[in-house]
Amino acid sequence: MVCQRCITTVRDELSRLGFDVRDTGLGYVNLAGSPDAGQRAVIDQALQAQGFALLQDRKAALIQQVKDRIQQWLSSEDSSEKTRMGPLLAQEAGLEYDALSSLFSQTEGVTLEKYIIGRRLDKVMEWLVYSDLSLTEIAFRTGYSSVAHLSNQFRQYTGLTPTFFRQLRRDKETVQEAGKKS
């Protein structure tokens, strides 16, 4: 669940099924009592019909919350928090950074820091391809301290410079447009 509408949808769906919903939030639902296996199957089916997945493991739910929060930050216009997401995520989760990072690594097979960098660079690639934002603006929006820092990480992640990546995309579009005109 990544927004208030999602939380409301899940709460309403579980209430419709007759469950006493005590609390809902991003990535979790607290019910009065513990549903049995049959009830969990009904919940899972109802949530899947709404486009959600049921996570039963608290660790998996926490990791999903972290991933959802990273996505929210990268989608927001405010870049002030993006430079040090790891410690902020740990604070929100109520854990020490090392504990959250260790749990994340065990669950996902990649460190939390590398995951955050990967998602930031995915956002950079998205903007390079689908926008005319300058590299300076993209660096600012994704929380990089400088274009040089962004370029360095981008090169390590993709093997290409951001400028070359953008130009490859534009060249490909030019070839495709020329092919349509033929």
Secondary structure, DSSP 8 states (H G I E B T S, - for coil): --SHHHHHHHHHHHHHTT--EEEEETTEEEESS---HHHHHHHHHHHHHTT------HHHHHHHHHHHHHHHHHHSS--TTGGGHHHHHHHHHTS-HHHHHHHHHHHHSS-HHHHHHHHHHHHHHHHHHH----HHHHHHHTT-S-HHHHHHHHHHHHSS-HHHHHHHHHHHHHHHHHHHH-
